[in-house]
Amino acid sequence: MLKTTIVPVMAVLMAAFGSEARAQTQPPPASLGFVNVNFGTQPSSHTVGRSASFPIYGETATLTTAQKNGDGAVFDISGGYRFRGNLGAAIGFSNFQNTSDGGVVVTVPDPLIFDRPVTVNTSVTDMNHSERGIHLQAVWFMPITNEIDVALSAGPSFIRVSQDLVGTVTIPPGTQAVTPNVSTEQKTAIGVNVGVDGSYLFTRNFGAGIFIRYAGAKVDLPSVPDLRVGGLQAGVGARVRF
């Protein structure tokens, strides 16, 4: 009787301990290498304006322009390695671009009568603005559970700016008609990035997450000094761990 009782009990205990052992040997989430791919928005906007003057008909004409670089979509990808405990390093690339209309105001002297200028108001559509950034980041991970972690990041950003501008106007001889001429100016701005990223892993290697980041700088274009670029960015995307 005792023997027939012990055998089933031992079988149950062995099954229980076996299940617990298997649970304890489940591999933890991958935590060394990481890749984040995000799509989001950059909601900030910056005004671009310039003024210039030039001689014509023995007098001086003036040119004033104004346009706004508005919000738009952001693509962001980054990858890195956790090399000591919760500390890691990453490098990322982001792309942002939009188009806007620009207003142009030109005062043109009269070709025959002195001190009788005409003010011409016109506009230019679909002027392009783009920002392509390389972001170096020190990353500090804060695991919440096996599936959830939060990462804080900061570092320098290098943002290549391309900006369409009305640099000059064409005035046919003997007239006060105006044709704006659009040119593209480019330069690399050096700024900073600070961000937070939250991830949820569906499996050991794959998950999803959200990010909020500031990545901004100022740049001196030939025609526009102290142009502000970048700003707040936010989005969602895929998370890969290995």
Backbone hydrogen bonds in HBPLUS format (Angstrom, degrees):
<---DONOR---> <-ACCEPTOR-->    atom                        ^
c    i                          cat <-CA-CA->   ^        H-A-AA   ^      H-
h    n   atom  resd res      DA  || num        DHA   H-A  angle D-A-AA Bond
n    s   type  num  typ     dist DA aas  dist angle  dist       angle   num
A0005-THR N   A0001-MET O   3.04 MM   4  6.27 130.7  2.29 138.1 150.9     1
A0005-THR N   A0002-LEU O   3.15 MM   3  5.11 132.7  2.39  93.1 106.1     2
A0006-ILE N   A0002-LEU O   2.93 MM   4  6.16 160.1  1.97 154.5 159.0     3
A0007-VAL N   A0003-LYS O   3.20 MM   4  6.29 168.7  2.22 154.3 155.8     4
A0009-VAL N   A0005-THR O   3.42 MM   4  6.59 162.8  2.45 146.2 151.2     5
A0010-MET N   A0006-ILE O   2.84 MM   4  6.02 164.5  1.87 163.7 167.3     6
A0011-ALA N   A0007-VAL O   3.00 MM   4  6.20 153.7  2.08 147.6 155.3     7
A0012-VAL N   A0008-PRO O   2.96 MM   4  6.25 154.4  2.03 148.1 154.2     8
A0013-LEU N   A0009-VAL O   2.93 MM   4  6.21 162.7  1.96 153.1 157.8     9
A0014-MET N   A0010-MET O   2.83 MM   4  5.97 162.7  1.86 150.8 155.5    10
A0015-ALA N   A0011-ALA O   3.00 MM   4  6.15 153.6  2.08 141.9 149.2    11
A0016-ALA N   A0012-VAL O   2.89 MM   4  6.15 152.7  1.97 146.3 154.3    12
A0017-PHE N   A0013-LEU O   2.81 MM   4  6.06 171.0  1.81 157.8 159.7    13
A0018-GLY N   A0014-MET O   2.83 MM   4  5.86 147.1  1.94 139.1 149.1    14
A0019-SER N   A0015-ALA O   2.95 MM   4  6.13 154.6  2.01 143.2 149.3    15
A0020-GLU N   A0016-ALA O   2.96 MM   4  6.26 158.4  2.00 150.1 156.3    16
A0021-ALA N   A0017-PHE O   2.89 MM   4  6.03 155.4  1.95 143.8 150.7    17
A0022-ARG N   A0018-GLY O   2.92 MM   4  6.14 157.8  1.97 147.1 153.1    18
A0023-ALA N   A0019-SER O   2.94 MM   4  6.18 152.1  2.02 144.6 152.4    19
A0024-GLN N   A0020-GLU O   2.90 MM   4  6.16 152.3  1.98 146.9 154.3    20
A0025-THR N   A0021-ALA O   3.02 MM   4  6.23 136.8  2.21 143.0 154.1    21
A0026-GLN N   A0023-ALA O   3.31 MM   3  5.37 164.4  2.34 103.5 106.8    22
A0030-ALA N   A0204-ARG O   3.34 MM 174  5.85 155.7  2.40 131.5 138.3    23
A0082-ARG N   A0032-LEU O   2.72 MM  50  4.84 157.6  1.77 136.1 144.1    24
A0242-PHE N   A0033-GLY O   2.98 MM 209  5.01 160.5  2.02 136.4 136.3    25
A0034-PHE N   A0080-GLY O   3.10 MM  46  5.50 155.1  2.17 141.4 140.8    26
A0080-GLY N   A0034-PHE O   2.91 MM  46  5.50 154.2  1.98 153.4 159.1    27
A0035-VAL N   A0240-VAL O   2.94 MM 205  5.10 154.3  2.01 145.1 149.2    28
A0240-VAL N   A0035-VAL O   2.91 MM 205  5.10 156.4  1.96 158.4 162.2    29
A0036-ASN N   A0078-SER O   2.86 MM  42  5.31 161.9  1.89 150.0 155.7    30
A0078-SER N   A0036-ASN O   2.94 MM  42  5.31 156.3  1.99 151.3 157.3    31
A0037-VAL N   A0238-ALA O   3.10 MM 201  5.28 166.5  2.12 147.5 150.8    32
A0238-ALA N   A0037-VAL O   2.87 MM 201  5.28 129.1  2.13 151.5 159.0    33
A0038-ASN N   A0076-ASP O   2.72 MM  38  5.02 176.6  1.72 161.4 161.7    34
A0076-ASP N   A0038-ASN O   3.01 MM  38  5.02 167.0  2.03 145.0 143.4    35
A0039-PHE N   A0236-VAL O   2.90 MM 197  5.77 163.5  1.92 164.1 162.8    36
A0236-VAL N   A0039-PHE O   3.09 MM 197  5.77 152.9  2.17 155.9 148.5    37
A0040-GLY N   A0074-VAL O   2.89 MM  34  5.03 161.4  1.92 151.0 153.5    38
A0074-VAL N   A0040-GLY O   2.94 MM  34  5.03 160.6  1.98 118.7 120.0    39
A0041-THR N   A0234-ALA O   2.81 MM 193  5.67 154.1  1.88 164.6 170.9    40
A0234-ALA N   A0041-THR O   3.11 MM 193  5.67 154.2  2.18 155.1 163.0    41
A0042-GLN N   A0072-GLY O   2.94 MM  30  5.62 158.0  1.99 164.9 169.0    42
A0072-GLY N   A0042-GLN O   3.33 MM  30  5.62 141.9  2.49 125.9 136.6    43
A0046-HIS N   A0069-ASN O   2.93 MM  23  5.17 149.2  2.03 137.4 145.2    44
A0069-ASN N   A0046-HIS O   2.72 MM  23  5.17 163.7  1.75 170.1 164.6    45
A0048-VAL N   A0067-GLN O   2.70 MM  19  5.23 174.3  1.70 160.3 162.3    46
A0067-GLN N   A0048-VAL O   2.83 MM  19  5.23 147.2  1.94 150.7 160.7    47
A0050-ARG N   A0065-THR O   3.22 MM  15  5.45 151.8  2.30 130.1 135.7    48
A0065-THR N   A0050-ARG O   2.93 MM  15  5.45 165.6  1.95 160.2 162.6    49
A0052-ALA N   A0063-LEU O   2.82 MM  11  5.12 148.4  1.92 147.6 154.9    50
A0063-LEU N   A0052-ALA O   2.74 MM  11  5.12 159.7  1.78 156.6 154.4    51
A0054-PHE N   A0061-ALA O   2.93 MM   7  5.37 152.9  2.01 143.6 150.3    52
A0061-ALA N   A0054-PHE O   2.78 MM   7  5.37 170.1  1.79 167.6 164.4    53
A0056-ILE N   A0059-GLU O   2.92 MM   3  5.48 157.6  1.97 137.2 143.6    54
A0059-GLU N   A0056-ILE O   2.97 MM   3  5.48 165.2  1.99 119.3 124.2    55
A0062-THR N   A0107-THR O   3.26 MM  45  5.30 146.4  2.38 132.0 141.7    56
A0107-THR N   A0062-THR O   3.06 MM  45  5.30 153.3  2.13 138.2 146.5    57
A0064-THR N   A0105-VAL O   2.88 MM  41  5.17 154.4  1.95 153.4 160.7    58
A0105-VAL N   A0064-THR O   2.84 MM  41  5.17 162.7  1.87 159.5 163.8    59
A0066-ALA N   A0103-GLY O   3.05 MM  37  5.26 147.4  2.16 143.5 148.0    60
A0103-GLY N   A0066-ALA O   2.80 MM  37  5.26 160.6  1.84 167.1 162.1    61
A0075-PHE N   A0095-ASN O   3.08 MM  20  5.28 159.8  2.12 146.0 152.3    62
A0095-ASN N   A0075-PHE O   2.86 MM  20  5.28 150.0  1.95 149.8 157.8    63
A0077-ILE N   A0093-PHE O   2.92 MM  16  5.46 160.3  1.96 158.8 165.4    64
A0093-PHE N   A0077-ILE O   2.75 MM  16  5.46 159.4  1.80 163.0 169.7    65
A0079-GLY N   A0091-ILE O   3.09 MM  12  5.81 157.7  2.14 151.1 154.4    66
A0091-ILE N   A0079-GLY O   3.05 MM  12  5.81 157.9  2.10 156.0 157.6    67
A0081-TYR N   A0089-ALA O   2.99 MM   8  5.76 149.4  2.08 159.3 166.8    68
A0089-ALA N   A0081-TYR O   3.10 MM   8  5.76 152.3  2.18 144.9 149.1    69
A0083-PHE N   A0087-LEU O   3.14 MM   4  6.42 121.5  2.50 140.6 153.6    70
A0084-ARG N   A0087-LEU O   3.28 MM   3  5.29 165.2  2.31 156.4 153.8    71
A0087-LEU N   A0084-ARG O   2.85 MM   3  5.29 161.9  1.88 142.2 141.1    72
A0141-PHE N   A0086-ASN O   2.83 MM  55  4.95 171.5  1.84 149.1 151.3    73
A0088-GLY N   A0139-VAL O   2.73 MM  51  4.89 158.7  1.78 153.6 155.8    74
A0139-VAL N   A0088-GLY O   2.83 MM  51  4.89 178.6  1.83 134.4 134.8    75
A0090-ALA N   A0137-GLN O   2.89 MM  47  5.09 156.3  1.95 147.9 151.2    76
A0137-GLN N   A0090-ALA O   2.93 MM  47  5.09 161.0  1.96 154.3 149.6    77
A0092-GLY N   A0135-HIS O   2.81 MM  43  4.93 152.0  1.88 141.1 150.0    78
A0135-HIS N   A0092-GLY O   2.88 MM  43  4.93 164.3  1.91 134.6 139.5    79
A0094-SER N   A0133-GLY O   2.99 MM  39  5.10 152.6  2.06 137.8 144.2    80
A0133-GLY N   A0094-SER O   2.91 MM  39  5.10 152.9  1.98 139.1 147.6    81
A0096-PHE N   A0131-GLU O   2.92 MM  35  5.15 152.9  1.99 151.4 158.8    82
A0131-GLU N   A0096-PHE O   2.74 MM  35  5.15 159.4  1.78 159.2 160.1    83
A0098-ASN N   A0129-HIS O   2.96 MM  31  5.55 154.4  2.03 155.3 162.7    84
A0129-HIS N   A0098-ASN O   2.97 MM  31  5.55 146.2  2.09 170.5 166.4    85
A0100-SER N   A0127-MET O   2.96 MM  27  5.22 145.9  2.08 132.6 142.8    86
A0127-MET N   A0100-SER O   2.79 MM  27  5.22 169.3  1.80 154.7 154.9    87
A0102-GLY N   A0124-VAL O   2.77 MM  22  5.17 161.9  1.80 154.0 160.2    88
A0124-VAL N   A0102-GLY O   2.86 MM  22  5.17 151.5  1.94 145.8 155.0    89
A0104-VAL N   A0122-THR O   2.83 MM  18  5.19 161.0  1.86 154.6 148.2    90
A0122-THR N   A0104-VAL O   2.88 MM  18  5.19 167.3  1.90 155.9 159.1    91
A0106-VAL N   A0120-VAL O   2.89 MM  14  5.14 163.2  1.92 148.0 153.7    92
A0120-VAL N   A0106-VAL O   2.70 MM  14  5.14 171.3  1.70 159.7 162.0    93
A0108-VAL N   A0118-VAL O   2.78 MM  10  5.22 165.1  1.80 152.7 154.5    94
A0118-VAL N   A0108-VAL O   2.80 MM  10  5.22 155.5  1.86 140.2 145.6    95
A0164-ASP N   A0128-ASN O   2.90 MM  36  5.37 153.3  1.97 174.6 170.6    96
A0130-SER N   A0162-SER O   2.94 MM  32  5.22 154.9  2.01 148.8 154.8    97
A0162-SER N   A0130-SER O   3.03 MM  32  5.22 158.1  2.08 147.9 149.2    98
A0132-ARG N   A0160-ARG O   3.04 MM  28  5.14 160.8  2.07 140.0 145.8    99
A0160-ARG N   A0132-ARG O   2.82 MM  28  5.14 169.9  1.83 147.7 144.3   100
A0134-ILE N   A0158-PHE O   2.86 MM  24  5.17 155.5  1.92 139.1 146.6   101
A0158-PHE N   A0134-ILE O   2.86 MM  24  5.17 158.9  1.90 149.9 157.1   102
A0136-LEU N   A0156-PRO O   3.04 MM  20  5.62 163.1  2.07 170.8 175.4   103
A0138-ALA N   A0154-ALA O   2.87 MM  16  5.59 165.9  1.89 158.7 158.6   104
A0154-ALA N   A0138-ALA O   3.16 MM  16  5.59 142.9  2.30 142.2 153.2   105
A0140-TRP N   A0152-LEU O   2.80 MM  12  5.21 162.4  1.83 155.1 161.3   106
A0152-LEU N   A0140-TRP O   2.93 MM  12  5.21 161.3  1.96 146.4 148.6   107
A0142-MET N   A0150-VAL O   2.67 MM   8  5.13 148.1  1.77 160.1 170.7   108
A0150-VAL N   A0142-MET O   3.12 MM   8  5.13 161.9  2.16 126.7 132.0   109
A0144-ILE N   A0148-ILE O   2.90 MM   4  5.38 164.8  1.92 142.7 145.0   110
A0145-THR N   A0148-ILE O   3.14 MM   3  5.05 164.9  2.16 134.5 138.3   111
A0201-LEU N   A0147-GLU O   2.75 MM  54  4.81 157.8  1.80 137.8 145.6   112
A0149-ASP N   A0199-SER O   3.17 MM  50  5.48 154.2  2.24 140.7 146.5   113
A0199-SER N   A0149-ASP O   2.93 MM  50  5.48 169.9  1.94 165.6 167.9   114
A0151-ALA N   A0197-ASP O   2.79 MM  46  5.09 160.2  1.83 151.7 158.2   115
A0197-ASP N   A0151-ALA O   2.84 MM  46  5.09 152.0  1.91 149.0 156.9   116
A0153-SER N   A0195-GLY O   2.99 MM  42  5.20 163.2  2.02 145.3 144.6   117
A0195-GLY N   A0153-SER O   2.93 MM  42  5.20 164.2  1.96 140.8 142.5   118
A0155-GLY N   A0193-ASN O   2.98 MM  38  5.46 140.4  2.14 153.7 155.9   119
A0193-ASN N   A0155-GLY O   2.79 MM  38  5.46 152.8  1.86 165.4 164.4   120
A0157-SER N   A0191-GLY O   2.99 MM  34  5.02 163.2  2.01 114.3 115.6   121
A0191-GLY N   A0157-SER O   2.84 MM  34  5.02 167.5  1.86 146.1 150.4   122
A0159-ILE N   A0189-ALA O   2.82 MM  30  5.07 156.3  1.88 150.5 155.7   123
A0189-ALA N   A0159-ILE O   2.74 MM  30  5.07 168.2  1.75 150.1 148.8   124
A0161-VAL N   A0187-LYS O   2.82 MM  26  5.48 172.1  1.83 163.3 162.1   125
A0187-LYS N   A0161-VAL O   3.10 MM  26  5.48 149.9  2.19 143.1 151.1   126
A0163-GLN N   A0185-GLU O   2.89 MM  22  5.36 166.6  1.91 157.8 162.4   127
A0185-GLU N   A0163-GLN O   2.93 MM  22  5.36 165.6  1.95 150.4 151.0   128
A0165-LEU N   A0183-SER O   2.81 MM  18  5.48 162.3  1.84 165.7 171.8   129
A0183-SER N   A0165-LEU O   2.80 MM  18  5.48 161.2  1.84 163.3 168.3   130
A0167-GLY N   A0181-ASN O   3.17 MM  14  6.29 132.6  2.41 161.0 172.7   131
A0181-ASN N   A0168-THR O   2.84 MM  13  5.34 154.8  1.90 159.1 150.8   132
A0170-THR N   A0179-THR O   2.75 MM   9  5.00 161.6  1.78 142.3 148.1   133
A0179-THR N   A0170-THR O   2.93 MM   9  5.00 141.4  2.08 139.5 150.6   134
A0175-THR N   A0172-PRO O   3.11 MM   3  5.72 144.6  2.24 148.1 145.4   135
A0192-VAL N   A0216-GLY O   3.30 MM  24  6.08 144.0  2.44 163.5 165.8   136
A0216-GLY N   A0192-VAL O   3.24 MM  24  6.08 143.1  2.38 165.3 168.7   137
A0194-VAL N   A0214-TYR O   2.90 MM  20  5.38 148.6  2.00 147.4 157.8   138
A0214-TYR N   A0194-VAL O   2.85 MM  20  5.38 165.8  1.87 156.4 159.6   139
A0196-VAL N   A0212-ILE O   2.90 MM  16  5.56 156.4  1.96 160.5 168.5   140
A0212-ILE N   A0196-VAL O   3.03 MM  16  5.56 158.5  2.07 161.3 167.6   141
A0198-GLY N   A0210-ILE O   2.96 MM  12  5.45 162.0  1.99 156.3 162.2   142
A0210-ILE N   A0198-GLY O   2.96 MM  12  5.45 146.7  2.08 148.0 158.5   143
A0200-TYR N   A0208-ALA O   2.81 MM   8  5.53 162.2  1.84 171.4 177.2   144
A0208-ALA N   A0200-TYR O   2.90 MM   8  5.53 152.8  1.98 153.7 157.3   145
A0202-PHE N   A0206-PHE O   2.82 MM   4  5.93 131.5  2.06 133.4 147.8   146
A0203-THR N   A0206-PHE O   3.10 MM   3  5.33 166.2  2.11 155.0 156.5   147
A0241-ARG N   A0205-ASN O   2.80 MM  36  4.63 157.5  1.85 134.3 139.2   148
A0207-GLY N   A0239-ARG O   2.88 MM  32  4.86 142.3  2.02 146.3 146.2   149
A0239-ARG N   A0207-GLY O   2.96 MM  32  4.86 157.8  2.01 122.8 119.0   150
A0209-GLY N   A0237-GLY O   3.03 MM  28  5.64 148.9  2.13 149.1 150.8   151
A0237-GLY N   A0209-GLY O   3.04 MM  28  5.64 147.6  2.15 151.6 152.5   152
A0211-PHE N   A0235-GLY O   2.96 MM  24  5.58 155.6  2.02 150.5 152.5   153
A0235-GLY N   A0211-PHE O   3.08 MM  24  5.58 151.8  2.16 149.3 152.5   154
A0213-ARG N   A0233-GLN O   2.80 MM  20  5.16 165.3  1.82 155.8 156.7   155
A0233-GLN N   A0213-ARG O   2.64 MM  20  5.16 152.5  1.72 163.3 170.6   156
A0215-ALA N   A0231-GLY O   3.06 MM  16  5.28 169.1  2.08 135.3 135.9   157
A0231-GLY N   A0215-ALA O   2.86 MM  16  5.28 153.7  1.92 125.2 126.3   158
A0217-ALA N   A0229-VAL O   3.14 MM  12  5.55 154.9  2.21 145.9 146.0   159
A0229-VAL N   A0217-ALA O   3.00 MM  12  5.55 170.6  2.00 155.8 156.1   160
A0219-VAL N   A0227-LEU O   2.91 MM   8  5.21 150.2  1.99 137.1 146.7   161
A0227-LEU N   A0219-VAL O   2.82 MM   8  5.21 152.3  1.89 161.5 153.9   162
A0221-LEU N   A0224-VAL O   2.98 MM   3  4.93 145.8  2.10 145.4 134.5   163
